[in-house]
């Protein structure tokens, strides 16, 4: 019965004793419940799209799901009137076995110029499957706005990532309708939703930095077995602009050699490796991320008179120049970092120094402003520090502008040698006791005095967020609440990195790999299948992309397929730019801190509430827009 009718009938009977009134009301409510989109009857032409209910989603006090599906939507929730779809925050991961939460019946986006914004549309089949669903944009959002549509593919995770994860099927790969790189139609659509399950479409709107502000409208049309759904779409373009190049330097690992194994099932030819390197760099840079690795080919060299080392930079420039000069992407985005390479045929320290000096000189002559750094040692032990100091002195003698990066906490023996201190983020804060997890640590405050001397504090996220062991007994309460890039973590855990970086004054981010699951031990594997995504006790740790082969996604070319997590990392970096824009205004720093801090009171207390993060972002946008 319609809410409130029971009470109305009882009062009427008590007042006037007219039993006939109750009969009439019951009859009217039965007619209302039989209407499509209101009760359980399907609309004409097929089974209904269904939105969720609070009880089904765990909102009745049931256990939380790391997908975030027990949380509210991107803006103040208004139940979809026709009950045929749910428009949700992109921070919610729509799992197939769970009914999505009640969403909105329209898509409302707000974007800064130069920014991309996301919305997802969850579709749920009742007793009958939904077949041959195909979304398309009806109308246009006008010049300067690109709209991309993706189908969220599922991967099967056999084990959870630490104590907070969950095994099962999870959305992560994003198969495009048309590939953003080459415009080829791929195999995302049409698609089916099995009976009793849910699937999601991701809509992405990217705004050119020169686009005029204002509100644009269109609609998303979803064709299926019933009447097409038309979901109103509004995009409000703000007047403020974020830079095309990330103001936070990043260096994410990528091996084009490993990518070739994932795409071709064998070692790639030099041409295949070079092409994949360019494609993957383009995709990562379009998500505000710079790369270390790539082809990993150091410039060849010849020996000249008087011991001169003369590198040949033609191949090096072909690989790196478009990204360091801002010509690789239409946006003009530039890579923020480049790693120092060393040729294995160099005979001694003297030759290596002359080789490094030639590379640094080449960067200056080209006018490349990206940070050129030597990745001195990854996660060293204390016994490694003397060798790191020796190498750092050699590099600095070659050219003092080359920055030294080490993934370790501050140590007195490396003072004034290391320029980019890059500790595990867990090692910057004590959660339970000073000797936990890290071999040695220095608090965040210890780095502040070094920043005035030209050093910078970077950080990296790793398996220490979920526990690096496969043994549940070794995953105590410590591994709760940290930022995380694993698949079975809430979307807030990836996006929060940009917010905490701004709050804590972090000046750069390193990440170890983006394609590890393509060939975990140097042998080709299929990350789409799930098992090879597992690394260091986490699902997707080190794998943020998928091999988009023609056999897998259609088309004729090999391209990287992005993930939902990569989009959330990108959104966090865009949020950091928003926070910096707000902080540059009078009164902005206080407001930004007041809105950002509740999302992560400490870096190990990330709040898994999509609406809290979306709401904070809306208030920051309101501040920029003014009264």
C-alpha positions as CSV (number, residue, x, y, z in Angstrom):
1,X,0.0,0.0,0.0
2,X,1.1,3.6,-0.7
3,X,2.9,5.0,2.4
4,X,0.4,6.8,4.7
5,X,-2.7,5.2,3.3
6,X,-3.1,2.7,6.2
7,X,-3.1,5.6,8.6
8,X,-5.7,7.6,6.5
9,X,-8.0,4.6,6.3
10,X,-7.8,3.9,10.1
11,X,-8.6,7.5,11.0
12,X,-11.5,7.6,8.5
13,X,-13.0,4.4,9.9
14,X,-12.6,5.7,13.5
15,X,-14.2,9.0,12.6
16,X,-17.0,8.1,10.3
17,X,-17.1,4.3,10.2
18,X,-17.3,4.1,6.4
19,X,-15.8,0.7,5.5
20,X,-16.3,1.5,1.9
21,X,-13.6,4.1,2.0
22,X,-10.9,1.5,2.8
23,X,-12.1,-0.7,-0.1
24,X,-11.8,2.3,-2.5
25,X,-8.3,3.2,-1.2
26,X,-7.0,-0.4,-1.5
27,X,-8.3,-0.6,-5.1
28,X,-6.6,2.7,-6.0
29,X,-3.3,1.6,-4.5
30,X,-3.4,-1.7,-6.4
31,X,-3.9,0.2,-9.7
32,X,-1.0,2.5,-8.8
33,X,1.4,-0.4,-7.9
34,X,0.6,-2.0,-11.2
35,X,2.0,1.0,-13.2
36,X,5.4,0.4,-14.8
37,X,8.3,1.8,-12.9
38,X,6.3,2.1,-9.6
39,X,5.8,-1.4,-8.5
40,X,7.0,-4.8,-9.7
41,X,5.3,-4.9,-13.1
42,X,7.7,-4.5,-16.0
43,X,7.2,-1.8,-18.6
44,X,5.8,-2.7,-21.9
45,X,8.3,-4.5,-24.1
46,X,10.5,-6.3,-21.5
47,X,11.9,-6.7,-18.0
48,X,12.4,-3.5,-16.0
49,X,15.6,-1.7,-15.1
50,X,15.5,-1.6,-11.3
51,X,17.0,0.7,-8.7
52,X,18.0,-0.6,-5.3
53,X,16.5,-0.4,-1.9
54,X,18.0,0.6,1.4
55,X,17.5,-2.8,3.0
56,X,19.1,-4.6,0.1
57,X,22.1,-2.4,0.2
58,X,23.2,-2.9,3.8
59,X,21.8,0.5,4.8
60,X,19.8,-1.2,7.5
61,X,22.9,-1.8,9.5
62,X,24.3,-4.8,7.7
63,X,28.0,-5.3,7.1
64,X,29.8,-2.6,5.0
65,X,31.0,-3.6,1.6
66,X,34.3,-2.2,0.3
67,X,32.6,-1.4,-3.0
68,X,31.0,1.6,-1.2
69,X,27.5,0.5,-2.2
70,X,26.2,1.2,1.3
71,X,27.0,4.8,0.8
72,X,24.9,7.6,-0.8
73,X,25.3,9.0,-4.3
74,X,27.2,11.9,-5.8
75,X,24.8,14.6,-4.7
76,X,21.8,14.8,-2.5
77,X,19.9,11.5,-3.3
78,X,16.6,11.7,-4.9
79,X,15.1,8.3,-5.7
80,X,14.8,7.6,-9.4
81,X,11.1,8.1,-10.2
82,X,10.8,5.5,-12.8
83,X,12.8,2.9,-10.8
84,X,14.6,1.8,-14.0
85,X,18.2,2.9,-13.4
86,X,20.5,4.4,-10.8
87,X,22.8,7.3,-11.5
88,X,25.7,6.9,-9.0
89,X,28.9,8.5,-7.9
90,X,31.9,7.0,-9.7
91,X,33.4,6.3,-6.3
92,X,30.8,3.4,-5.8
93,X,31.9,0.1,-7.3
94,X,28.8,-1.7,-8.7
95,X,29.2,-5.3,-7.9
96,X,27.1,-7.8,-9.9
97,X,25.5,-9.6,-6.9
98,X,24.5,-6.5,-5.0
99,X,21.5,-4.3,-5.8
100,X,22.9,-0.8,-6.3
101,X,21.8,2.0,-3.9
102,X,19.0,4.3,-4.9
103,X,20.5,6.9,-7.2
104,X,19.3,9.9,-9.1
105,X,17.2,9.9,-12.2
106,X,19.5,12.4,-14.0
107,X,23.2,13.1,-14.5
108,X,24.5,16.4,-13.1
109,X,28.2,17.1,-13.5
110,X,30.3,20.1,-12.6
111,X,33.8,20.4,-14.1
112,X,36.6,22.9,-14.0
113,X,38.0,23.8,-17.4
114,X,40.7,21.3,-18.2
115,X,39.1,18.6,-16.0
116,X,37.3,15.3,-16.7
117,X,34.3,14.3,-14.6
118,X,32.6,10.9,-14.3
119,X,29.1,9.5,-13.6
120,X,28.1,5.9,-13.7
121,X,24.7,4.4,-14.5
122,X,23.9,1.1,-12.8
123,X,21.4,-1.2,-14.5
124,X,19.8,-4.1,-12.7
125,X,17.9,-7.0,-14.2
126,X,15.1,-8.6,-12.3
127,X,13.8,-12.1,-13.1
128,X,14.6,-11.7,-16.8
129,X,18.0,-10.7,-18.3
130,X,18.4,-7.4,-20.0
131,X,19.8,-7.9,-23.5
132,X,21.5,-5.9,-26.1
133,X,21.8,-2.7,-24.1
134,X,23.5,0.1,-26.0
135,X,24.1,3.6,-24.6
136,X,24.7,6.7,-26.8
137,X,24.7,10.5,-26.3
138,X,21.6,12.1,-27.6
139,X,22.4,15.7,-28.5
140,X,25.7,17.4,-27.8
141,X,27.5,19.1,-25.0
142,X,28.9,21.5,-27.5
143,X,32.4,22.4,-28.6
144,X,35.3,21.8,-26.2
145,X,33.7,18.8,-24.4
146,X,34.6,15.2,-25.2
147,X,32.2,12.5,-23.9
148,X,33.5,8.9,-23.6
149,X,31.4,5.9,-22.7
150,X,32.7,2.7,-21.1
151,X,31.4,-0.6,-20.1
152,X,32.7,-1.7,-16.7
153,X,34.1,-5.2,-17.2
154,X,34.4,-7.6,-14.2
155,X,37.4,-9.5,-12.9
156,X,37.3,-12.5,-10.6
157,X,39.3,-12.2,-7.4
158,X,40.0,-15.5,-5.7
159,X,41.2,-14.0,-2.4
160,X,40.7,-10.6,-0.6
161,X,43.3,-7.9,-0.4
162,X,44.1,-8.0,3.3
163,X,41.5,-7.7,6.1
164,X,39.3,-5.1,4.4
165,X,39.0,-6.7,0.9
166,X,36.6,-9.2,-0.5
167,X,36.9,-12.0,-2.9
168,X,34.5,-12.3,-5.8
169,X,33.6,-10.4,-9.0
170,X,34.6,-6.7,-9.1
171,X,34.4,-4.0,-11.7
172,X,37.7,-2.6,-12.9
173,X,38.6,-2.7,-16.6
174,X,36.9,0.0,-18.7
175,X,36.1,-1.1,-22.2
176,X,35.5,2.0,-24.4
177,X,32.7,2.4,-26.9
178,X,35.1,4.3,-29.1
179,X,38.8,4.3,-28.2
180,X,39.9,7.8,-27.1
181,X,43.3,7.2,-28.7
182,X,42.4,6.3,-32.3
183,X,38.6,6.6,-32.4
184,X,38.1,2.9,-33.3
185,X,34.8,1.3,-32.3
186,X,35.4,-1.3,-29.7
187,X,33.3,-4.1,-28.3
188,X,31.9,-2.4,-25.2
189,X,28.3,-2.4,-26.5
190,X,25.8,-3.8,-26.8
191,X,26.0,-5.9,-23.7
192,X,23.7,-8.0,-21.5
193,X,22.8,-8.0,-17.8
194,X,22.1,-11.5,-16.5
195,X,18.9,-12.0,-14.5
196,X,19.3,-10.9,-10.9
197,X,22.5,-9.1,-11.5
198,X,23.8,-5.5,-12.0
199,X,26.2,-3.9,-14.4
200,X,27.4,-0.3,-14.8
201,X,28.2,2.1,-17.6
202,X,30.7,4.9,-17.0
203,X,30.3,8.3,-18.6
204,X,33.2,10.6,-18.8
205,X,33.1,14.3,-19.8
206,X,36.4,16.0,-20.5
207,X,36.5,19.8,-20.8
208,X,39.0,21.7,-22.9
209,X,40.8,24.4,-20.8
210,X,39.7,27.1,-23.4
211,X,36.0,26.2,-23.3
212,X,33.6,28.9,-22.3
213,X,32.0,28.4,-18.9
214,X,28.3,27.7,-18.7
215,X,25.8,24.9,-18.5
216,X,25.4,22.4,-21.4
217,X,22.6,19.8,-21.6
218,X,22.0,16.6,-23.6
219,X,20.8,13.2,-22.6
220,X,22.1,9.7,-22.4
221,X,20.0,7.2,-24.4
222,X,20.1,3.5,-23.5
223,X,18.4,1.2,-26.0
224,X,17.3,-2.2,-24.9
225,X,14.5,-4.7,-25.1
226,X,12.0,-2.2,-23.7
227,X,11.4,1.4,-24.5
228,X,14.7,3.3,-24.6
229,X,15.8,5.1,-21.4
230,X,16.6,8.8,-21.7
231,X,18.6,10.1,-18.8
232,X,18.9,13.9,-18.7
233,X,22.5,15.1,-18.7
234,X,23.7,18.5,-17.5
235,X,27.3,19.7,-17.4
236,X,28.1,22.9,-15.6
237,X,31.5,24.2,-16.8
238,X,33.1,26.4,-14.1
239,X,35.1,29.5,-14.9
240,X,38.2,28.4,-13.1
241,X,40.8,26.3,-15.0
242,X,43.3,23.6,-13.8
243,X,46.7,23.3,-15.6
244,X,47.0,20.6,-18.2
245,X,50.3,19.5,-16.6
246,X,50.0,18.1,-13.1
247,X,51.4,20.5,-10.5
248,X,52.3,17.4,-8.4
249,X,55.2,15.6,-10.0
250,X,54.6,11.9,-10.5
251,X,56.6,8.9,-11.7
252,X,54.6,5.7,-12.2
253,X,56.4,2.6,-13.3
254,X,55.7,1.1,-16.8
255,X,57.6,-1.4,-18.8
256,X,56.9,-1.5,-22.6
257,X,58.7,-4.9,-22.6
258,X,56.2,-6.3,-20.1
259,X,53.3,-4.7,-22.0
260,X,54.4,-6.5,-25.2
261,X,54.3,-9.8,-23.4
262,X,50.7,-9.1,-22.3
263,X,49.6,-8.0,-25.7
264,X,51.4,-10.4,-28.0
265,X,52.2,-13.4,-25.7
266,X,55.9,-13.1,-26.7
267,X,58.7,-10.6,-26.7
268,X,57.8,-7.6,-28.8
269,X,59.8,-6.5,-31.8
270,X,61.5,-3.1,-31.4
271,X,58.7,-1.5,-33.4
272,X,56.0,-3.1,-31.3
273,X,57.7,-2.1,-28.0
274,X,58.2,1.5,-29.2
275,X,54.5,1.8,-30.3
276,X,53.2,0.3,-27.1
277,X,55.5,2.6,-25.1
278,X,54.0,5.7,-26.8
279,X,50.4,4.5,-26.4
280,X,50.8,3.7,-22.7
281,X,52.6,7.0,-22.1
282,X,49.8,8.9,-23.8
283,X,47.1,7.2,-21.7
284,X,49.0,7.7,-18.4
285,X,49.8,11.3,-19.2
286,X,46.1,11.9,-20.1
287,X,45.4,10.8,-16.5
288,X,48.0,13.3,-15.2
289,X,50.7,10.7,-14.6
290,X,54.3,10.6,-15.8
291,X,56.3,7.4,-16.4
292,X,59.6,5.8,-15.5
293,X,60.6,2.9,-17.6
294,X,59.0,2.8,-21.1
295,X,61.3,1.1,-23.5
296,X,64.1,1.4,-20.9
297,X,66.6,1.8,-23.7
298,X,69.5,4.1,-22.8
299,X,70.9,6.2,-25.6
300,X,73.7,4.3,-27.5
301,X,77.0,6.1,-27.5
302,X,80.5,6.1,-29.0
303,X,83.8,7.0,-27.5
304,X,85.5,10.2,-28.9
305,X,88.9,11.8,-28.5
306,X,90.3,12.2,-25.0
307,X,87.8,9.8,-23.4
308,X,84.7,11.8,-24.5
309,X,81.3,9.9,-24.3
310,X,79.1,10.9,-27.2
311,X,75.5,9.6,-26.9
312,X,73.2,9.3,-29.9
313,X,69.9,10.8,-28.7
314,X,67.7,10.0,-31.8
315,X,65.9,7.1,-30.3
316,X,65.8,8.7,-26.8
317,X,64.2,11.8,-28.3
318,X,61.7,9.8,-30.3
319,X,60.5,8.2,-27.1
320,X,60.6,11.1,-24.7
321,X,60.5,14.4,-26.5
322,X,56.7,14.5,-27.3
323,X,56.0,14.0,-23.6
324,X,58.6,16.4,-22.3
325,X,57.7,19.1,-24.9
326,X,53.9,18.8,-24.6
327,X,53.2,17.7,-28.1
328,X,52.0,14.2,-27.3
329,X,48.4,15.2,-26.3
330,X,46.1,17.9,-27.7
331,X,45.9,19.4,-24.2
332,X,49.6,20.2,-24.2
333,X,50.2,18.3,-21.0
334,X,53.9,17.6,-20.3
335,X,55.6,14.9,-18.3
336,X,56.8,16.1,-15.0
337,X,59.7,13.6,-14.6
338,X,62.2,11.5,-16.4
339,X,64.5,8.9,-15.0
340,X,68.3,8.9,-15.6
341,X,69.3,5.9,-17.8
342,X,72.7,4.2,-17.7
343,X,74.2,2.2,-20.6
344,X,75.5,-1.2,-19.5
345,X,78.6,-0.9,-21.9
346,X,80.1,2.0,-19.9
347,X,83.4,0.7,-18.5
348,X,83.9,2.6,-15.3
349,X,82.7,5.5,-13.1
350,X,84.4,8.1,-15.2
351,X,82.6,7.0,-18.3
352,X,79.3,6.8,-16.4
353,X,79.8,10.3,-15.1
354,X,80.5,11.7,-18.6
355,X,77.5,9.8,-19.9
356,X,75.2,11.2,-17.2
357,X,76.5,14.7,-17.8
358,X,75.7,14.4,-21.5
359,X,72.1,13.4,-20.7
360,X,71.6,16.3,-18.3
361,X,73.2,18.7,-20.8
362,X,70.9,17.4,-23.5
363,X,67.8,18.1,-21.3
364,X,68.9,21.6,-20.8
365,X,69.6,22.3,-24.4
366,X,66.2,21.0,-25.3
367,X,64.6,23.2,-22.7
368,X,63.0,20.3,-20.9
369,X,61.8,21.3,-17.5
370,X,60.8,17.9,-16.2
371,X,62.7,16.6,-13.1
372,X,65.6,14.4,-14.2
373,X,66.2,12.0,-11.4
374,X,68.4,9.0,-10.6
375,X,66.4,6.2,-9.0
376,X,69.2,5.3,-6.6
377,X,67.8,2.3,-4.8
378,X,64.3,0.8,-4.3
379,X,63.4,0.1,-0.6
380,X,67.0,-0.2,0.6
381,X,68.2,-1.8,3.8
382,X,70.4,0.1,6.2
383,X,73.4,-1.8,4.8
384,X,72.7,-0.4,1.4
385,X,73.0,3.3,2.4
386,X,76.8,3.6,2.0
387,X,76.6,2.4,-1.6
388,X,73.7,4.8,-2.2
389,X,75.8,7.7,-0.8
390,X,78.7,6.7,-3.1
391,X,76.5,6.6,-6.2
392,X,74.8,9.9,-5.3
393,X,78.2,11.6,-5.1
394,X,79.1,10.3,-8.5
395,X,75.9,11.5,-10.0
396,X,76.2,15.0,-8.4
397,X,79.8,15.3,-9.7
398,X,78.5,14.5,-13.2
399,X,75.8,17.2,-13.0
400,X,74.5,18.7,-9.7
401,X,71.1,19.3,-11.3
402,X,70.3,15.6,-11.5
403,X,68.0,14.8,-8.5
404,X,68.6,11.7,-6.4
405,X,65.6,9.7,-5.4
406,X,65.5,6.9,-2.8
407,X,62.5,5.1,-1.5
408,X,63.5,5.2,2.2
409,X,62.8,7.3,5.2
410,X,65.1,10.1,6.2
411,X,68.6,9.0,7.3
412,X,71.5,11.3,8.5
413,X,74.0,9.5,6.3
414,X,72.3,10.7,3.2
415,X,71.6,14.3,4.1
416,X,72.4,16.8,1.3
417,X,72.8,13.8,-1.1
418,X,69.2,12.7,-1.5
419,X,67.0,15.3,-3.2
420,X,63.7,13.4,-3.4
421,X,63.0,11.6,-0.2
422,X,60.3,9.0,-1.1
423,X,59.3,7.0,1.9
424,X,56.4,4.5,2.1
425,X,53.5,6.6,3.2
426,X,53.0,4.3,6.2
427,X,56.4,5.3,7.4
428,X,55.4,9.0,7.8
429,X,52.8,8.4,10.5
430,X,52.7,6.1,13.6
431,X,49.4,4.3,13.9
432,X,49.9,2.0,16.9
433,X,53.6,2.0,17.9
434,X,56.9,3.5,16.6
435,X,58.4,0.2,15.6
436,X,55.5,-1.0,13.5
437,X,56.0,-2.2,9.9
438,X,58.8,0.2,8.7
439,X,62.5,-0.8,9.2
440,X,63.1,2.8,10.2
441,X,61.0,5.9,10.1
442,X,61.0,9.7,10.3
443,X,57.8,11.7,11.0
444,X,56.4,14.2,8.5
445,X,57.8,17.1,10.5
446,X,61.4,15.9,10.2
447,X,61.4,16.7,6.5
448,X,60.3,20.3,6.8
449,X,63.8,21.7,7.5
450,X,65.2,19.9,4.4
451,X,62.7,21.5,2.1
452,X,64.3,24.9,2.5
453,X,67.6,23.3,1.3
454,X,66.2,22.1,-2.0
455,X,65.1,18.6,-1.0
456,X,61.5,17.5,-1.5
457,X,59.3,15.0,0.3
458,X,57.6,12.5,-2.1
459,X,55.7,9.3,-1.1
460,X,54.5,6.0,-2.4
461,X,51.6,3.8,-1.7
462,X,52.2,0.0,-1.5
463,X,51.1,-3.3,-0.1
464,X,51.6,-1.9,3.3
465,X,48.1,-0.5,3.0
466,X,46.5,-3.9,3.0
467,X,49.3,-6.2,4.3
468,X,51.9,-7.7,2.0
469,X,51.5,-11.3,3.2
470,X,49.0,-14.0,2.0
471,X,48.5,-15.1,5.6
472,X,45.4,-13.7,7.3
473,X,47.3,-14.1,10.6
474,X,49.8,-11.5,9.4
475,X,47.1,-8.9,8.5
476,X,46.2,-7.4,11.9
477,X,44.1,-4.3,12.6
478,X,47.1,-2.2,11.5
479,X,46.1,-2.8,7.8
480,X,42.8,-0.9,8.0
481,X,42.0,2.6,6.9
482,X,45.0,3.4,4.7
483,X,44.8,4.8,1.1
484,X,44.9,2.0,-1.4
485,X,45.1,1.2,-5.1
486,X,43.8,-2.4,-5.0
487,X,40.7,-3.4,-6.8
488,X,38.7,-4.6,-3.8
489,X,39.1,-1.3,-1.9
490,X,36.5,1.5,-1.8
491,X,36.9,4.1,-4.6
492,X,37.6,6.8,-1.9
493,X,40.9,5.0,-1.0
494,X,42.5,5.8,-4.4
495,X,41.0,9.2,-4.8
496,X,42.0,10.4,-1.3
497,X,45.7,10.4,-2.2
498,X,45.4,13.8,-3.9
499,X,43.6,15.3,-0.9
500,X,46.1,14.0,1.7
501,X,49.0,15.1,-0.5
502,X,47.6,18.6,-0.4
503,X,46.9,18.5,3.4
504,X,50.3,17.2,4.3
505,X,52.4,19.1,1.8
506,X,53.6,16.1,-0.2
507,X,55.5,17.2,-3.2
508,X,55.5,14.2,-5.5
509,X,54.3,10.6,-5.9
510,X,56.1,7.4,-7.0
511,X,54.3,4.1,-7.9
512,X,56.2,0.9,-8.7
513,X,54.3,-0.5,-11.7
514,X,51.2,-0.2,-13.8
515,X,51.4,-3.4,-15.9
516,X,52.8,-5.9,-13.5
517,X,50.0,-8.4,-14.1
518,X,50.9,-8.7,-17.8
519,X,53.9,-10.9,-17.0
520,X,54.5,-11.2,-13.2
521,X,57.6,-13.4,-13.5
522,X,58.6,-12.5,-17.0
523,X,56.1,-14.9,-18.5
524,X,53.0,-13.7,-20.4
525,X,49.8,-13.9,-18.3
526,X,46.3,-12.7,-18.8
527,X,45.3,-10.0,-16.2
528,X,41.7,-10.2,-17.5
529,X,41.4,-13.7,-16.0
530,X,42.2,-12.4,-12.5
531,X,45.0,-14.6,-10.9
532,X,47.9,-12.5,-12.4
533,X,46.5,-9.4,-10.8
534,X,47.5,-10.7,-7.4
535,X,50.8,-9.2,-6.1
536,X,52.1,-8.9,-2.6
537,X,48.8,-9.9,-1.0
538,X,46.8,-7.4,-3.0
539,X,44.5,-7.5,-6.1
540,X,45.7,-5.2,-8.8
541,X,48.7,-4.0,-6.8
542,X,51.0,-2.8,-9.6
543,X,48.4,-3.3,-12.4
544,X,46.4,-0.2,-13.2
545,X,45.9,-1.0,-16.9
546,X,44.8,-4.0,-19.1
547,X,46.0,-5.2,-22.5
548,X,43.5,-4.1,-25.0
549,X,44.0,-6.6,-27.8
550,X,41.7,-6.8,-30.8
551,X,40.7,-10.3,-29.7
552,X,39.6,-8.9,-26.3
553,X,38.1,-5.5,-27.1
554,X,37.6,-5.5,-30.9
555,X,39.0,-3.1,-33.4
556,X,42.3,-3.6,-35.2
557,X,45.0,-2.0,-33.0
558,X,46.5,-2.8,-29.6
559,X,45.8,-0.2,-27.0
560,X,45.9,0.1,-23.2
561,X,42.6,-0.3,-21.4
562,X,42.1,1.9,-18.4
563,X,40.7,0.9,-15.1
564,X,38.2,2.4,-12.7
565,X,41.1,2.8,-10.2
566,X,43.1,4.8,-12.7
567,X,40.2,7.2,-13.2
568,X,39.9,7.6,-9.4
569,X,43.6,8.3,-9.1
570,X,43.3,11.0,-11.9
571,X,40.3,12.5,-10.1
572,X,42.3,12.8,-6.9
573,X,45.0,14.7,-8.7
574,X,42.4,17.0,-10.2
575,X,41.0,17.5,-6.7
576,X,44.5,18.5,-5.6
577,X,44.5,21.2,-8.3
578,X,41.1,22.4,-7.1
579,X,42.3,22.6,-3.5
580,X,45.3,24.7,-4.7
581,X,43.0,27.0,-6.6
582,X,40.9,27.5,-3.5
583,X,43.9,28.0,-1.3
584,X,45.2,30.8,-3.5
585,X,42.0,32.9,-2.8
586,X,41.6,35.0,0.4
587,X,40.2,32.7,3.1
588,X,40.6,29.7,0.9
589,X,43.3,27.8,2.9
590,X,41.1,27.6,6.0
591,X,38.0,26.5,4.0
592,X,40.0,23.9,2.1
593,X,41.5,22.4,5.2
594,X,38.1,22.5,7.0
595,X,36.6,20.5,4.1
596,X,39.5,18.1,3.4
597,X,40.5,17.1,6.9
598,X,37.3,15.2,7.8
599,X,37.8,13.0,4.7
600,X,41.0,11.6,6.3
601,X,41.5,12.8,10.0
602,X,44.8,10.9,9.7
603,X,46.2,9.1,6.7
604,X,45.1,5.8,8.2
605,X,41.5,6.9,8.9
606,X,40.2,7.4,5.3
607,X,36.4,7.9,5.5
608,X,34.7,5.6,3.0
609,X,31.8,7.8,2.3
610,X,31.5,8.8,-1.4
611,X,28.9,11.6,-0.6
612,X,31.3,13.2,1.9
613,X,34.0,13.5,-0.7
614,X,31.6,14.6,-3.5
615,X,30.0,17.1,-1.1
616,X,33.4,18.6,-0.1
617,X,34.2,19.0,-3.8
618,X,30.9,20.8,-4.5
619,X,31.6,23.3,-1.7
620,X,35.1,24.0,-3.0
621,X,33.6,24.7,-6.4
622,X,30.9,26.9,-4.9
623,X,33.7,28.9,-3.2
624,X,35.5,29.4,-6.5
625,X,32.3,30.4,-8.3
626,X,31.6,33.1,-5.7
627,X,28.2,34.3,-4.5
